[in-house]
Amino acid sequence: MNPIFPDAIRNLPQADVPLTGSISYLSQSDTHQILFMEFHSDIEVPEHSHAAQFAIVVEGIIDLTIDGDKRSYAKGDRYYIPAGVKHGAKIHAGYADVTYFDQPNRYSVKP
């Protein structure tokens, strides 16, 4: 199986994201984080909120509920979650995205 992300991304530090069956590569800035995320199993993400988030779907499908509005997103789609807005998701195995978090400390580097 070919990797979703190239070596330049897979050589970034891994982010300590507490979702079993996922791997995330972290690009860190003083003002934000960008994660390159891959999911190898189905995952339910409970409703929560945080700083603004923007993502572009690279592969697969995510069912995302943002402020009570449920939609499915697939390869090539993008979504935006404003700061403080409650959201949750069903992430399907094979899903991958590039996610921007408008906060520099959302995730730490995996030990």
CNS distance restraints for C-alpha pairs under 8 A (distance, minus, plus):
assign (resid   4 and name CA) (resid  96 and name CA) 7.77 0.50 0.50
assign (resid   5 and name CA) (resid   9 and name CA) 6.00 0.50 0.50
assign (resid   5 and name CA) (resid  10 and name CA) 6.49 0.50 0.50
assign (resid   5 and name CA) (resid  36 and name CA) 7.85 0.50 0.50
assign (resid   6 and name CA) (resid  10 and name CA) 6.31 0.50 0.50
assign (resid   7 and name CA) (resid  11 and name CA) 5.79 0.50 0.50
assign (resid   8 and name CA) (resid  12 and name CA) 7.03 0.50 0.50
assign (resid   9 and name CA) (resid  25 and name CA) 6.69 0.50 0.50
assign (resid   9 and name CA) (resid  36 and name CA) 7.48 0.50 0.50
assign (resid  10 and name CA) (resid  25 and name CA) 6.44 0.50 0.50
assign (resid  11 and name CA) (resid  25 and name CA) 7.96 0.50 0.50
assign (resid  12 and name CA) (resid  25 and name CA) 5.64 0.50 0.50
assign (resid  12 and name CA) (resid  26 and name CA) 6.08 0.50 0.50
assign (resid  12 and name CA) (resid  27 and name CA) 6.84 0.50 0.50
assign (resid  13 and name CA) (resid  25 and name CA) 5.73 0.50 0.50
assign (resid  13 and name CA) (resid  26 and name CA) 5.63 0.50 0.50
assign (resid  13 and name CA) (resid  27 and name CA) 7.70 0.50 0.50
assign (resid  13 and name CA) (resid 109 and name CA) 6.27 0.50 0.50
assign (resid  13 and name CA) (resid 110 and name CA) 7.37 0.50 0.50
assign (resid  14 and name CA) (resid  23 and name CA) 7.20 0.50 0.50
assign (resid  14 and name CA) (resid  24 and name CA) 5.57 0.50 0.50
assign (resid  14 and name CA) (resid  25 and name CA) 4.42 0.50 0.50
assign (resid  14 and name CA) (resid  26 and name CA) 5.69 0.50 0.50
assign (resid  14 and name CA) (resid 109 and name CA) 5.84 0.50 0.50
assign (resid  14 and name CA) (resid 110 and name CA) 5.49 0.50 0.50
assign (resid  15 and name CA) (resid  23 and name CA) 7.67 0.50 0.50
assign (resid  15 and name CA) (resid  24 and name CA) 5.39 0.50 0.50
assign (resid  15 and name CA) (resid  25 and name CA) 5.63 0.50 0.50
assign (resid  15 and name CA) (resid  26 and name CA) 5.33 0.50 0.50
assign (resid  15 and name CA) (resid  35 and name CA) 7.69 0.50 0.50
assign (resid  15 and name CA) (resid 107 and name CA) 6.14 0.50 0.50
assign (resid  15 and name CA) (resid 108 and name CA) 5.78 0.50 0.50
assign (resid  15 and name CA) (resid 109 and name CA) 4.60 0.50 0.50
assign (resid  15 and name CA) (resid 110 and name CA) 5.06 0.50 0.50
assign (resid  16 and name CA) (resid  24 and name CA) 7.73 0.50 0.50
assign (resid  16 and name CA) (resid 107 and name CA) 6.08 0.50 0.50
assign (resid  16 and name CA) (resid 108 and name CA) 5.60 0.50 0.50
assign (resid  16 and name CA) (resid 109 and name CA) 5.53 0.50 0.50
assign (resid  16 and name CA) (resid 110 and name CA) 4.25 0.50 0.50
assign (resid  16 and name CA) (resid 111 and name CA) 7.58 0.50 0.50
assign (resid  17 and name CA) (resid  22 and name CA) 7.89 0.50 0.50
assign (resid  17 and name CA) (resid  23 and name CA) 7.67 0.50 0.50
assign (resid  17 and name CA) (resid  24 and name CA) 7.06 0.50 0.50
assign (resid  17 and name CA) (resid 107 and name CA) 6.60 0.50 0.50
assign (resid  17 and name CA) (resid 110 and name CA) 7.96 0.50 0.50
assign (resid  19 and name CA) (resid  43 and name CA) 7.42 0.50 0.50
assign (resid  20 and name CA) (resid  43 and name CA) 7.72 0.50 0.50
assign (resid  21 and name CA) (resid  39 and name CA) 5.87 0.50 0.50
assign (resid  21 and name CA) (resid  40 and name CA) 5.22 0.50 0.50
assign (resid  21 and name CA) (resid  41 and name CA) 5.25 0.50 0.50
assign (resid  21 and name CA) (resid  42 and name CA) 7.78 0.50 0.50
assign (resid  21 and name CA) (resid  43 and name CA) 7.68 0.50 0.50
assign (resid  22 and name CA) (resid  37 and name CA) 7.17 0.50 0.50
assign (resid  22 and name CA) (resid  38 and name CA) 5.54 0.50 0.50
assign (resid  22 and name CA) (resid  39 and name CA) 4.28 0.50 0.50
assign (resid  22 and name CA) (resid  40 and name CA) 5.87 0.50 0.50
assign (resid  22 and name CA) (resid  41 and name CA) 7.36 0.50 0.50
assign (resid  23 and name CA) (resid  37 and name CA) 5.91 0.50 0.50
assign (resid  23 and name CA) (resid  38 and name CA) 5.32 0.50 0.50
assign (resid  23 and name CA) (resid  39 and name CA) 6.55 0.50 0.50
assign (resid  24 and name CA) (resid  35 and name CA) 6.01 0.50 0.50
assign (resid  24 and name CA) (resid  36 and name CA) 5.41 0.50 0.50
assign (resid  24 and name CA) (resid  37 and name CA) 4.29 0.50 0.50
assign (resid  24 and name CA) (resid  38 and name CA) 6.24 0.50 0.50
assign (resid  25 and name CA) (resid  35 and name CA) 5.50 0.50 0.50
assign (resid  25 and name CA) (resid  36 and name CA) 5.08 0.50 0.50
assign (resid  25 and name CA) (resid  37 and name CA) 6.54 0.50 0.50
assign (resid  26 and name CA) (resid  33 and name CA) 6.97 0.50 0.50
assign (resid  26 and name CA) (resid  34 and name CA) 6.06 0.50 0.50
assign (resid  26 and name CA) (resid  35 and name CA) 4.83 0.50 0.50
assign (resid  26 and name CA) (resid  36 and name CA) 6.71 0.50 0.50
assign (resid  26 and name CA) (resid 109 and name CA) 7.36 0.50 0.50
assign (resid  27 and name CA) (resid  33 and name CA) 5.88 0.50 0.50
assign (resid  27 and name CA) (resid  34 and name CA) 5.09 0.50 0.50
assign (resid  27 and name CA) (resid  35 and name CA) 6.24 0.50 0.50
assign (resid  28 and name CA) (resid  32 and name CA) 6.73 0.50 0.50
assign (resid  28 and name CA) (resid  33 and name CA) 4.92 0.50 0.50
assign (resid  28 and name CA) (resid  34 and name CA) 6.64 0.50 0.50
assign (resid  28 and name CA) (resid 104 and name CA) 7.04 0.50 0.50
assign (resid  29 and name CA) (resid  33 and name CA) 5.88 0.50 0.50
assign (resid  29 and name CA) (resid 104 and name CA) 6.27 0.50 0.50
assign (resid  30 and name CA) (resid 104 and name CA) 5.83 0.50 0.50
assign (resid  31 and name CA) (resid 102 and name CA) 7.06 0.50 0.50
assign (resid  31 and name CA) (resid 103 and name CA) 5.95 0.50 0.50
assign (resid  31 and name CA) (resid 104 and name CA) 4.93 0.50 0.50
assign (resid  32 and name CA) (resid 100 and name CA) 7.29 0.50 0.50
assign (resid  32 and name CA) (resid 101 and name CA) 5.79 0.50 0.50
assign (resid  32 and name CA) (resid 102 and name CA) 4.87 0.50 0.50
assign (resid  32 and name CA) (resid 103 and name CA) 4.42 0.50 0.50
assign (resid  32 and name CA) (resid 104 and name CA) 3.99 0.50 0.50
assign (resid  32 and name CA) (resid 105 and name CA) 7.49 0.50 0.50
assign (resid  33 and name CA) (resid 100 and name CA) 5.91 0.50 0.50
assign (resid  33 and name CA) (resid 101 and name CA) 5.27 0.50 0.50
assign (resid  33 and name CA) (resid 102 and name CA) 6.83 0.50 0.50
assign (resid  33 and name CA) (resid 103 and name CA) 6.43 0.50 0.50
assign (resid  33 and name CA) (resid 104 and name CA) 5.41 0.50 0.50
assign (resid  33 and name CA) (resid 105 and name CA) 7.51 0.50 0.50
assign (resid  33 and name CA) (resid 106 and name CA) 7.38 0.50 0.50
assign (resid  34 and name CA) (resid  98 and name CA) 6.96 0.50 0.50
assign (resid  34 and name CA) (resid  99 and name CA) 5.54 0.50 0.50
assign (resid  34 and name CA) (resid 100 and name CA) 4.50 0.50 0.50
assign (resid  34 and name CA) (resid 101 and name CA) 6.27 0.50 0.50
assign (resid  35 and name CA) (resid  98 and name CA) 5.75 0.50 0.50
assign (resid  35 and name CA) (resid  99 and name CA) 5.15 0.50 0.50
assign (resid  35 and name CA) (resid 100 and name CA) 6.54 0.50 0.50
assign (resid  36 and name CA) (resid  96 and name CA) 7.47 0.50 0.50
assign (resid  36 and name CA) (resid  97 and name CA) 5.99 0.50 0.50
assign (resid  36 and name CA) (resid  98 and name CA) 4.63 0.50 0.50
assign (resid  36 and name CA) (resid  99 and name CA) 6.47 0.50 0.50
assign (resid  37 and name CA) (resid  96 and name CA) 5.36 0.50 0.50
assign (resid  37 and name CA) (resid  97 and name CA) 5.37 0.50 0.50
assign (resid  37 and name CA) (resid  98 and name CA) 6.28 0.50 0.50
assign (resid  37 and name CA) (resid  99 and name CA) 7.46 0.50 0.50
assign (resid  38 and name CA) (resid  94 and name CA) 7.14 0.50 0.50
assign (resid  38 and name CA) (resid  95 and name CA) 6.02 0.50 0.50
assign (resid  38 and name CA) (resid  96 and name CA) 4.35 0.50 0.50
assign (resid  38 and name CA) (resid  97 and name CA) 6.85 0.50 0.50
assign (resid  39 and name CA) (resid  43 and name CA) 7.99 0.50 0.50
assign (resid  39 and name CA) (resid  91 and name CA) 7.51 0.50 0.50
assign (resid  39 and name CA) (resid  92 and name CA) 7.38 0.50 0.50
assign (resid  39 and name CA) (resid  93 and name CA) 5.57 0.50 0.50
assign (resid  39 and name CA) (resid  94 and name CA) 5.65 0.50 0.50
assign (resid  39 and name CA) (resid  95 and name CA) 5.33 0.50 0.50
assign (resid  39 and name CA) (resid  96 and name CA) 6.20 0.50 0.50
assign (resid  40 and name CA) (resid  93 and name CA) 4.77 0.50 0.50
assign (resid  40 and name CA) (resid  94 and name CA) 5.45 0.50 0.50
assign (resid  40 and name CA) (resid  95 and name CA) 7.40 0.50 0.50
assign (resid  41 and name CA) (resid  92 and name CA) 6.57 0.50 0.50
assign (resid  41 and name CA) (resid  93 and name CA) 4.12 0.50 0.50
assign (resid  41 and name CA) (resid  94 and name CA) 7.12 0.50 0.50
assign (resid  42 and name CA) (resid  90 and name CA) 7.21 0.50 0.50
assign (resid  42 and name CA) (resid  91 and name CA) 5.59 0.50 0.50
assign (resid  42 and name CA) (resid  92 and name CA) 4.51 0.50 0.50
assign (resid  42 and name CA) (resid  93 and name CA) 4.71 0.50 0.50
assign (resid  43 and name CA) (resid  90 and name CA) 5.84 0.50 0.50
assign (resid  43 and name CA) (resid  91 and name CA) 5.08 0.50 0.50
assign (resid  43 and name CA) (resid  92 and name CA) 6.59 0.50 0.50
assign (resid  43 and name CA) (resid  93 and name CA) 7.67 0.50 0.50
assign (resid  44 and name CA) (resid  88 and name CA) 7.84 0.50 0.50
assign (resid  44 and name CA) (resid  89 and name CA) 5.93 0.50 0.50
assign (resid  44 and name CA) (resid  90 and name CA) 4.66 0.50 0.50
assign (resid  44 and name CA) (resid  91 and name CA) 6.35 0.50 0.50
assign (resid  45 and name CA) (resid  88 and name CA) 5.36 0.50 0.50
assign (resid  45 and name CA) (resid  89 and name CA) 4.98 0.50 0.50
assign (resid  45 and name CA) (resid  90 and name CA) 6.26 0.50 0.50
assign (resid  45 and name CA) (resid  91 and name CA) 7.67 0.50 0.50
assign (resid  46 and name CA) (resid  87 and name CA) 7.83 0.50 0.50
assign (resid  46 and name CA) (resid  88 and name CA) 5.10 0.50 0.50
assign (resid  46 and name CA) (resid  89 and name CA) 6.86 0.50 0.50
assign (resid  47 and name CA) (resid  86 and name CA) 6.09 0.50 0.50
assign (resid  47 and name CA) (resid  87 and name CA) 4.94 0.50 0.50
assign (resid  47 and name CA) (resid  88 and name CA) 4.09 0.50 0.50
assign (resid  47 and name CA) (resid  89 and name CA) 7.55 0.50 0.50
assign (resid  48 and name CA) (resid  86 and name CA) 5.20 0.50 0.50
assign (resid  48 and name CA) (resid  87 and name CA) 5.59 0.50 0.50
assign (resid  48 and name CA) (resid  88 and name CA) 6.43 0.50 0.50
assign (resid  49 and name CA) (resid  83 and name CA) 7.34 0.50 0.50
assign (resid  49 and name CA) (resid  84 and name CA) 5.15 0.50 0.50
assign (resid  49 and name CA) (resid  85 and name CA) 5.55 0.50 0.50
assign (resid  49 and name CA) (resid  86 and name CA) 4.70 0.50 0.50
assign (resid  49 and name CA) (resid  87 and name CA) 6.33 0.50 0.50
assign (resid  50 and name CA) (resid  83 and name CA) 5.88 0.50 0.50
assign (resid  50 and name CA) (resid  84 and name CA) 5.26 0.50 0.50
assign (resid  50 and name CA) (resid  85 and name CA) 7.36 0.50 0.50
assign (resid  51 and name CA) (resid  82 and name CA) 7.10 0.50 0.50
assign (resid  51 and name CA) (resid  83 and name CA) 4.21 0.50 0.50
assign (resid  51 and name CA) (resid  84 and name CA) 6.06 0.50 0.50
assign (resid  51 and name CA) (resid 101 and name CA) 6.82 0.50 0.50
assign (resid  51 and name CA) (resid 102 and name CA) 5.73 0.50 0.50
assign (resid  51 and name CA) (resid 103 and name CA) 6.29 0.50 0.50
assign (resid  52 and name CA) (resid  80 and name CA) 7.50 0.50 0.50
assign (resid  52 and name CA) (resid  81 and name CA) 5.60 0.50 0.50
assign (resid  52 and name CA) (resid  82 and name CA) 4.58 0.50 0.50
assign (resid  52 and name CA) (resid  83 and name CA) 4.02 0.50 0.50
assign (resid  52 and name CA) (resid  84 and name CA) 7.32 0.50 0.50
assign (resid  52 and name CA) (resid 101 and name CA) 6.06 0.50 0.50
assign (resid  52 and name CA) (resid 102 and name CA) 5.26 0.50 0.50
assign (resid  52 and name CA) (resid 103 and name CA) 7.86 0.50 0.50
assign (resid  53 and name CA) (resid  80 and name CA) 5.77 0.50 0.50
assign (resid  53 and name CA) (resid  81 and name CA) 5.10 0.50 0.50
assign (resid  53 and name CA) (resid  82 and name CA) 6.60 0.50 0.50
assign (resid  53 and name CA) (resid  83 and name CA) 7.38 0.50 0.50
assign (resid  53 and name CA) (resid  99 and name CA) 6.91 0.50 0.50
assign (resid  53 and name CA) (resid 100 and name CA) 5.60 0.50 0.50
assign (resid  53 and name CA) (resid 101 and name CA) 4.71 0.50 0.50
assign (resid  53 and name CA) (resid 102 and name CA) 6.26 0.50 0.50
assign (resid  54 and name CA) (resid  78 and name CA) 7.35 0.50 0.50
assign (resid  54 and name CA) (resid  79 and name CA) 5.77 0.50 0.50
assign (resid  54 and name CA) (resid  80 and name CA) 4.43 0.50 0.50
assign (resid  54 and name CA) (resid  81 and name CA) 6.36 0.50 0.50
assign (resid  54 and name CA) (resid  99 and name CA) 5.71 0.50 0.50
assign (resid  54 and name CA) (resid 100 and name CA) 5.15 0.50 0.50
assign (resid  54 and name CA) (resid 101 and name CA) 6.79 0.50 0.50
assign (resid  55 and name CA) (resid  78 and name CA) 5.48 0.50 0.50
assign (resid  55 and name CA) (resid  79 and name CA) 5.52 0.50 0.50
assign (resid  55 and name CA) (resid  80 and name CA) 6.63 0.50 0.50
assign (resid  55 and name CA) (resid  97 and name CA) 6.47 0.50 0.50
assign (resid  55 and name CA) (resid  98 and name CA) 5.51 0.50 0.50
assign (resid  55 and name CA) (resid  99 and name CA) 4.22 0.50 0.50
assign (resid  55 and name CA) (resid 100 and name CA) 6.15 0.50 0.50
assign (resid  56 and name CA) (resid  75 and name CA) 7.95 0.50 0.50
assign (resid  56 and name CA) (resid  76 and name CA) 6.54 0.50 0.50
assign (resid  56 and name CA) (resid  77 and name CA) 5.94 0.50 0.50
assign (resid  56 and name CA) (resid  78 and name CA) 4.33 0.50 0.50
assign (resid  56 and name CA) (resid  79 and name CA) 6.78 0.50 0.50
assign (resid  56 and name CA) (resid  97 and name CA) 5.57 0.50 0.50
assign (resid  56 and name CA) (resid  98 and name CA) 5.44 0.50 0.50
assign (resid  56 and name CA) (resid  99 and name CA) 6.65 0.50 0.50
assign (resid  57 and name CA) (resid  61 and name CA) 7.90 0.50 0.50
assign (resid  57 and name CA) (resid  73 and name CA) 7.23 0.50 0.50
assign (resid  57 and name CA) (resid  74 and name CA) 6.06 0.50 0.50
assign (resid  57 and name CA) (resid  75 and name CA) 4.92 0.50 0.50
assign (resid  57 and name CA) (resid  76 and name CA) 5.45 0.50 0.50
assign (resid  57 and name CA) (resid  77 and name CA) 5.52 0.50 0.50
assign (resid  57 and name CA) (resid  78 and name CA) 6.07 0.50 0.50
assign (resid  57 and name CA) (resid  95 and name CA) 7.76 0.50 0.50
assign (resid  57 and name CA) (resid  96 and name CA) 6.20 0.50 0.50
assign (resid  57 and name CA) (resid  97 and name CA) 4.38 0.50 0.50
assign (resid  57 and name CA) (resid  98 and name CA) 6.69 0.50 0.50
assign (resid  58 and name CA) (resid  74 and name CA) 7.86 0.50 0.50
assign (resid  58 and name CA) (resid  75 and name CA) 5.09 0.50 0.50
assign (resid  58 and name CA) (resid  76 and name CA) 6.23 0.50 0.50
assign (resid  58 and name CA) (resid  95 and name CA) 7.51 0.50 0.50
assign (resid  58 and name CA) (resid  96 and name CA) 5.29 0.50 0.50
assign (resid  58 and name CA) (resid  97 and name CA) 4.82 0.50 0.50
assign (resid  58 and name CA) (resid  98 and name CA) 7.11 0.50 0.50
assign (resid  59 and name CA) (resid  74 and name CA) 6.80 0.50 0.50
assign (resid  59 and name CA) (resid  75 and name CA) 4.85 0.50 0.50
assign (resid  59 and name CA) (resid  76 and name CA) 7.93 0.50 0.50
assign (resid  59 and name CA) (resid  94 and name CA) 6.74 0.50 0.50
assign (resid  59 and name CA) (resid  95 and name CA) 5.14 0.50 0.50
assign (resid  59 and name CA) (resid  96 and name CA) 4.98 0.50 0.50
assign (resid  59 and name CA) (resid  97 and name CA) 6.84 0.50 0.50
assign (resid  60 and name CA) (resid  74 and name CA) 5.65 0.50 0.50
assign (resid  60 and name CA) (resid  75 and name CA) 5.99 0.50 0.50
assign (resid  60 and name CA) (resid  92 and name CA) 6.98 0.50 0.50
assign (resid  60 and name CA) (resid  93 and name CA) 7.49 0.50 0.50
assign (resid  60 and name CA) (resid  94 and name CA) 5.40 0.50 0.50
assign (resid  60 and name CA) (resid  95 and name CA) 4.06 0.50 0.50
assign (resid  60 and name CA) (resid  96 and name CA) 6.48 0.50 0.50
assign (resid  61 and name CA) (resid  72 and name CA) 6.75 0.50 0.50
assign (resid  61 and name CA) (resid  73 and name CA) 5.62 0.50 0.50
assign (resid  61 and name CA) (resid  74 and name CA) 4.61 0.50 0.50
assign (resid  61 and name CA) (resid  75 and name CA) 7.16 0.50 0.50
assign (resid  61 and name CA) (resid  91 and name CA) 6.74 0.50 0.50
assign (resid  61 and name CA) (resid  92 and name CA) 5.83 0.50 0.50
assign (resid  61 and name CA) (resid  94 and name CA) 7.79 0.50 0.50
assign (resid  61 and name CA) (resid  95 and name CA) 5.65 0.50 0.50
assign (resid  62 and name CA) (resid  72 and name CA) 5.66 0.50 0.50
assign (resid  62 and name CA) (resid  73 and name CA) 5.39 0.50 0.50
assign (resid  62 and name CA) (resid  74 and name CA) 6.75 0.50 0.50
assign (resid  62 and name CA) (resid  89 and name CA) 6.83 0.50 0.50
assign (resid  62 and name CA) (resid  90 and name CA) 5.92 0.50 0.50
assign (resid  62 and name CA) (resid  91 and name CA) 4.63 0.50 0.50
assign (resid  62 and name CA) (resid  92 and name CA) 6.00 0.50 0.50
assign (resid  62 and name CA) (resid  95 and name CA) 6.96 0.50 0.50
assign (resid  63 and name CA) (resid  70 and name CA) 6.95 0.50 0.50
assign (resid  63 and name CA) (resid  71 and name CA) 5.75 0.50 0.50
assign (resid  63 and name CA) (resid  72 and name CA) 4.31 0.50 0.50
assign (resid  63 and name CA) (resid  73 and name CA) 6.44 0.50 0.50
assign (resid  63 and name CA) (resid  89 and name CA) 5.54 0.50 0.50
assign (resid  63 and name CA) (resid  90 and name CA) 5.07 0.50 0.50
assign (resid  63 and name CA) (resid  91 and name CA) 6.39 0.50 0.50
assign (resid  64 and name CA) (resid  70 and name CA) 5.62 0.50 0.50
assign (resid  64 and name CA) (resid  71 and name CA) 5.51 0.50 0.50
assign (resid  64 and name CA) (resid  72 and name CA) 6.10 0.50 0.50
assign (resid  64 and name CA) (resid  73 and name CA) 7.53 0.50 0.50
assign (resid  64 and name CA) (resid  87 and name CA) 7.19 0.50 0.50
assign (resid  64 and name CA) (resid  88 and name CA) 6.02 0.50 0.50
assign (resid  64 and name CA) (resid  89 and name CA) 4.43 0.50 0.50
assign (resid  64 and name CA) (resid  90 and name CA) 6.54 0.50 0.50
assign (resid  65 and name CA) (resid  69 and name CA) 5.18 0.50 0.50
assign (resid  65 and name CA) (resid  70 and name CA) 4.05 0.50 0.50
assign (resid  65 and name CA) (resid  71 and name CA) 6.34 0.50 0.50
assign (resid  65 and name CA) (resid  87 and name CA) 5.37 0.50 0.50
assign (resid  65 and name CA) (resid  88 and name CA) 5.41 0.50 0.50
assign (resid  65 and name CA) (resid  89 and name CA) 6.09 0.50 0.50
assign (resid  66 and name CA) (resid  70 and name CA) 6.46 0.50 0.50
assign (resid  66 and name CA) (resid  81 and name CA) 6.95 0.50 0.50
assign (resid  66 and name CA) (resid  85 and name CA) 7.12 0.50 0.50
assign (resid  66 and name CA) (resid  86 and name CA) 6.24 0.50 0.50
assign (resid  66 and name CA) (resid  87 and name CA) 4.45 0.50 0.50
assign (resid  66 and name CA) (resid  88 and name CA) 6.89 0.50 0.50
assign (resid  67 and name CA) (resid  85 and name CA) 6.09 0.50 0.50
assign (resid  67 and name CA) (resid  86 and name CA) 5.40 0.50 0.50
assign (resid  67 and name CA) (resid  87 and name CA) 5.95 0.50 0.50
assign (resid  68 and name CA) (resid  87 and name CA) 7.59 0.50 0.50
assign (resid  73 and name CA) (resid  77 and name CA) 5.75 0.50 0.50
assign (resid  73 and name CA) (resid  78 and name CA) 7.30 0.50 0.50
assign (resid  73 and name CA) (resid  79 and name CA) 7.94 0.50 0.50
assign (resid  81 and name CA) (resid  85 and name CA) 6.63 0.50 0.50
assign (resid  81 and name CA) (resid  87 and name CA) 7.88 0.50 0.50
assign (resid  91 and name CA) (resid  95 and name CA) 6.73 0.50 0.50
assign (resid 101 and name CA) (resid 106 and name CA) 7.19 0.50 0.50
